[in-house]
Amino acid sequence: HLLDEGFDVRLAKLYAGQKPNVIPNFGEAVFASISSDDHLQDSLEECFALIQGEYPDDSNIKMSFEEVEWNDVYPGDESDAIINAIYLNPNGVIAMSPEIKGHPLTSLNLGIAHTENHVATLHYCVRAENDNEKDFVCDRLSTLGYLFGFSVEEFANAGGWRYEKHSPLRKRVKSLYKQMFKKQMKEVAMHAGLEAGIFKAAHPDLDIVTLGAQLEHIHTYHERMNIQSFHDLYRFVKKLLGEL
């Protein structure tokens, strides 16, 4: 926003996020400018008001602006490259599933963005149901990264797997669940990176069902687990393994 408004902004420090698979809920940027503090603050508050307007029910969205002592900034071309890379890189939901209504097929998030010793790091977590979709998104990140002077590295590939409409294991799991808890098991389509994708890649014929305790606010700093649901899960898996 400041660059669009014609301010001469040079990035000095950027720090946001701590985990690659978590959408950051905070961020800090230090920058230098020859413009006056009042003009900068007015422009930032104008931009921030527009952002707040997109989330009228969220009272936790806040911004502070203060002068700090800093001796080193990125050169103009490097500063622009970092800002533009973050601005143009894909982020969020890329494609929705054609089979499961309202279910994301492919997405990514910028989990960590920080600068140190004139090295800028942008760490994205990519989730996809199949390798073609994942490779497409990774290629986009790589292409933009190289254009802006970044080196690009891919690691920790968990892989993905498609939903199997006819799963003997899922049928057995649902039957045992109803037997133990006297109610129907609820099937939920999850969009996440799981170790099961690694197993599926090594053994494509595997029939996979993922089970978990009751969680709230997953992949946020407010994540919680229902302890009783964990005990129920343990009993269920123990009995299931005994029958297989």
Buried (B, 14 or more C-beta within 10 A) or exposed (E): EBEEBEBEBBBBBBBBBEEBBBBBEEEEBBBBBEBEEEEBEEBBEEBBEEEBEEEEEEEEEEEEEEEEEEEEBBEEEBBBBBBBBBEEBBBEBBBBBEEEEEBBBBBBBBBBBBBEEEEBEBBBBBBBBBBEBBBBBBEBBBEBBEEBEBEEEEEEBBBBBEEEEEBEBBEBBBEBBEEBEEEEBEEEEEBBBBEBBBBBBEEEEEEBBEEEBEEEEBBEEEEEEEEEEEEBBEEBEEEBEEEE
